[in-house]
Each structure stands twice: as C-alpha cells, then as structure tokens.
Amino acid sequence: MTTVETTSSTTGFTRTAMIACAVISPLTVALTLLLAPFDATAEGEPYIRAIVANLDAYALWSWVGALGAATLIPAIFAVSKVARSGRPVLGLVGMILAFTLALPISMTSDDAIYAAAKAGLDVPTTNRLVTELNEGTPTSILGFAFFLSLLGFVLLGVAALRSAAPKWAAITMIVAPLLIPVPWFAGLPDTAGGVAWLVFTAATTGIALALPSR
C-alpha cells in the first residue's frame, strides 16, 4: 500500500494561512469600527439614519465584513487546535460554543437597512423592519448565540493556559470577549469597540502562533 505524506512546505503553508486568518478575521471587525464613517455603536433610528446618510461608504464596509466572515472558521480552528492541546475537553466545549459565531442565521441588520434605503423606505418603517428581523423571525433567538460564542472564546482562553501558547495570549483571550459587548451596553464610541476587538485580535494571534509546525 502506498502512503502519501504531507510535505513540510504544505504543512508550513497551512499553518501560516491559519495564523493569517486568526489575525484577519477579528482585525476586520476592529477596522470597521475604527474607520466607520458613522456611529456604529448606536442603535435604533439614529443608527439607521447614520447608515442611510453614508450609503456610498457601505459597499466597502460590507466587503471588509465579508472578508472577516470568510476567515472566521479557520481562525476558530487555529485557536481551538492550540487550546485543545492544553485541555482537550474544555477546549472542545469552547470550540463548539465559539462556532456559534459562524451560524448562518439570516441577512444582517445592516444589509436590511441598506436594502430598505435603496428601496426608498423611510427610517421609521425601516426601524420596524429591522426590529421584526431581529426579534420576530423563527430563528431570532439565535441572535443570543453571539454571547454563547463569546463564552466559548473565554473557555478557549482558559484551556490555552495549559498549552504552548504564551500565557499573556491565553489571559487576553479570557478577558477580551468580556470587553467586546461593553461599548454597546455602555453607549461608548466606536473607538472603544475597535480597541476591544484589537485586544481580541492580539489574543487570537498570540494563541495561533503556537500552532505546531508539523
């Protein structure tokens, strides 16, 4: 029987690509917050009016978000592989919860706002549409999956404490997910949200760099 070995160059490329994804995916979120032409942490009609007033900038903003979504799954795999080497069971639970962030639930609220603006709907009508989209669909409850995913990343950070990842990266992974929702709850500016995601990017990068070379 003939066996085929994976060459070190291929393994090296895969490792590098996974590390790159661990950097790119959270970094795109940080950039969209830091460079957003409007208050991205606002809610309701003020948020809708802000998007409507900046429709020309939305295309680039949405493509950056698409890049983040495309690199999300390998980023989670990269962090999880290292974390599970430290505490396999806890790492597995964390990975499963983290993957809820990648659930294809529905179109985003921002896309709905953009489409409504293009269709000529007024802001109050658009606000009712977005509210129904977020709260009135059969899968609306899955919107809470975001918080489950944050819990998953915290568990991955705890598991990574016993792995080859730097301790600072594991500790940062425990703390960073707790910081992410604060700007929205506290009404802080976009920069606060961007900084929280930059901290999260540092955590994913530091842990992913501990991926084995073979």
BAFI-73010 format. One record per atom (N, C-alpha, C): x, z, y. Coordinates in steps of 0.2 Angstrom, whole numbers, plus 5000, padded with zeros to 4 digits. Atoms other than C-alpha are relative to their C-alpha. Last residue first. Example, Ala and Ser with C-alpha at 12.3 -4.5 7.8 and 13.67 -1.06 7.14 Angstrom:
BEGIN
499649994994;506850364995;499650035005;500450004994;506250394978;500450005006;
This chain:
BEGIN
500150045006;502050595099;499450034997;499850074999;502450635117;499949964994;499450015004;501450795116;500249935001;500150045006;500250815131;500649994996;499849975006;500850955142;499849964994;499350025001;500650835157;500350044994;499950075004;498850845154;500749994999;500249995007;498751035159;500249934996;499549955003;499651015175;499950004993;499350045000;498650855180;500550054996;500150055005;496950935176;500749974999;500049965006;497451095186;500049954994;499349975002;498150995201;499950034993;499550065002;496550885201;500750034998;500250025007;495451045201;500549954997;499749955005;496451105216;499849994993;499250015001;496150935224;500350064996;499950055005;494250955220;500849984999;500249975006;494151125229;500149944994;499549955002;495051045244;499950034993;499450045001;493850905245;500550044997;500150035007;492351025244;500649954998;500049945004;493051125259;499949974993;499349985002;493450965268;500150054995;499850055005;491650905267;500750024998;499850074999;491151055277;500249964995;499450024997;490351215271;500249935001;500050054995;488551245268;500649995004;499849974994;488851395257;499949965007;500449944999;487951335242;500150035007;500750025000;488651155244;499550065001;500250034994;490351215248;499349985001;500149954994;490351345234;499949965006;500750004997;489951215220;500050045006;500350064998;491851175217;499350005003;500050014993;492651345218;499649945002;500449954997;492151405201;499949995008;500850025001;492751245193;499650055004;500350064997;494451285201;499349984999;500349984993;494751465195;499749945003;500549945001;494951445176;499750015007;500650035003;495851275178;499450054999;500350044995;497051355191;499449974997;500449954995;497451485178;499649965005;500649975004;497851355165;499650045004;500550055001;498951255177;499450034997;500450014994;499851405183;499549954999;500549954999;500251455165;499649995006;499849954996;501051285162;499550065001;500150014993;500351195147;500250065004;499350024997;501151225130;499949995008;499750065002;499551315124;500749995004;499649995006;498951495124;500449934998;499549944999;498351495142;500550014994;499450024998;497551325138;500550055001;499650025006;496151405129;500749985002;499849945004;495651505145;500449984994;499549964997;495751345155;500250064996;499450045001;494751245143;500650045003;499849995007;493451385144;500649974998;499849935000;493351365163;500350024993;499350014998;493251175160;500350075001;499650035005;491651205149;500850005002;499849945005;490951325162;500449974995;499549964996;491051175175;500250064995;499350035000;490251065162;500550045004;499849995007;488751185160;500749974999;499849935000;488551185179;500350024993;499450004996;488450995179;500350075000;499450015005;487251005164;500650005004;499749935000;485951085177;500649994995;499649994994;485450905181;500450065000;499350015001;484950895163;500450005006;499649945002;483350975168;500749994998;499749974994;482850815177;500350074998;499349985001;482750725160;500350045006;500049965007;480850705159;500750034999;499950045006;480850655178;500150044994;500650025003;480150765192;500049954994;500449945002;481550865199;499449984996;499549945002;483050755204;499650054996;499550025005;482050585204;500450064997;500350025006;480550665212;500549984995;500249945003;481650745225;499749994994;499449975003;482450575228;499950074997;499750045006;480850485230;500650044997;500549985005;480150625242;500249964993;499849935002;481750605253;499550024994;499450005004;481550415253;500150074997;500250035007;479750435259;500650004995;500449955003;480350555273;499849974993;499649945003;481850435277;499550054997;499849954995;480850275279;500350064997;500449935000;480850145265;500250045006;500449984994;481549975270;499650065000;500750025001;482049905253;499650025006;500050085000;483949915258;499249984999;499850034993;483650095263;500049935000;500649994995;482750135247;500149985007;500550055002;484150055237;499450015004;499850074998;485450155246;499549954999;500150014993;484450315244;500349945003;500750004999;484250285225;499950005008;500250075002;486150245223;499249995002;499750044995;486550415232;499849924999;500449994994;485350505221;500249965005;499949954995;486250435206;499650015006;499650034994;485550325193;500150065004;500450054996;485050415177;500449985006;500749974999;485650545164;499649955003;500350054996;487250455157;499250025002;500650035002;488050615152;499749955004;500050075001;489850625157;499449974998;499950044993;489850795165;499949934999;500750014997;489050855148;500149975007;500350075001;490750815141;499350005003;499750044995;491450985148;499749935000;500349984994;490251085137;500249955006;500750025001;490850995121;499750015007;500050075000;492751015127;499249975000;499950034993;492451195131;500049935001;500649984996;491751235114;500049975007;500650055002;493151135106;499450025004;499950064997;494451235116;499549954998;500250004993;493751395111;500149945004;500749995000;493851345093;499750015007;500450065002;495551275094;499350015001;500549965003;496451405105;499549954997;499949934999;498151345111;499550044996;499449985004;498151165103;500250085001;500249985007;496351155109;500650024996;500449945000;496851165127;499950024993;499549954998;498151025126;499750074999;499450005006;496950905117;500550065001;500249965006;495550965129;500550004994;500049934999;496450915145;499850044993;499349984999;496850745139;500050075001;499650005006;495150715131;500750035001;500349945004;494250765147;500450014994;499749944997;495350645157;499850064996;499349995002;494950505144;500350065003;499949985007;493150535147;500750014998;500249935002;493250545166;500150024993;499449965003;494250385169;499850074998;499650045005;492750265171;500650044997;500450005006;491750395181;500349974994;499949935002;493150415194;499650014993;499349995003;493250225195;500150074997;500050035006;491350215198;500750014996;500349965004;491550345212;499949974993;499549955001;492850235221;499750054995;499550025004;491650095219;500550054998;500250005007;490250195226;500449974995;500149935002;491250245242;499750004993;499449975002;491750065244;500050074997;499850045006;489950005244;500750024998;500249985006;489350145255;500349964994;499449975003;490350105270;499850024993;499450055001;489149975276;500650034997;500150045006;487650095273;500649954999;499350025002;488350225286;499949954994;499650024994;486750265296;500749984998;500350064997;485750265280;500449985006;499950065005;486950385271;499749935004;499350024999;486850505286;500249944996;499950034993;484950495287;500849985001;500350075001;484850535268;500149965007;499650045005;485950685270;499849935000;499450014996;484950755285;500549964996;500050054995;483350725275;500649995004;500650024997;483850835261;500049945004;500550015005;485550905258;499449975004;500649994998;487250905267;499549994995;500349935003;488850925258;499350025003;500250015007;489250735260;499850074997;500049935003;489250755279;499850004993;500649964998;489650575285;500150074996;500250014993;491050445284;499450045003;500750024999;491650515268;499950005007;500150064996;493550525268;499349985001;499649994994;493850705262;499949945004;500249944996;492350705250;500450005007;500650014997;492650535243;499750055004;499950054995;494450575241;499349985003;499749974995;494150735231;500049955006;500549964997;492950645220;500350035006;500550054996;494250505217;499450045003;499750014994;495550645213;499549955004;500149954995;494550715199;500249985007;500749985000;494550555189;499850055005;500550054996;496250485195;499350035000;499849994993;497450635189;499449965004;500149934998;496750665172;500150015007;500849995000;496550475170;499950075002;500250034994;498450455174;499250015001;499849964994;498850585161;499749975006;500449955000;497850485148;500150055006;500650024997;498750325153;499550065000;499950024993;500450405151;499349985003;499949944997;500050475134;500049995008;500649965001;499350315128;500050065004;500550034995;500850225135;499450035000;499849984993;502050345126;499549975005;500249934999;501150325110;500150025007;500850004999;501250135112;499850075001;500250034994;503150155115;499250005001;500049954995;503350275101;499849975007;499450004997;502650145089;500150065006;500050014993;501150185079;500750015003;499849954996;501550165061;499949995007;499850024993;500650045050;500250065004;500349964995;500550085031;500349975007;499650014994;500749955017;499750055005;500450004994;500050005000;500450005006;
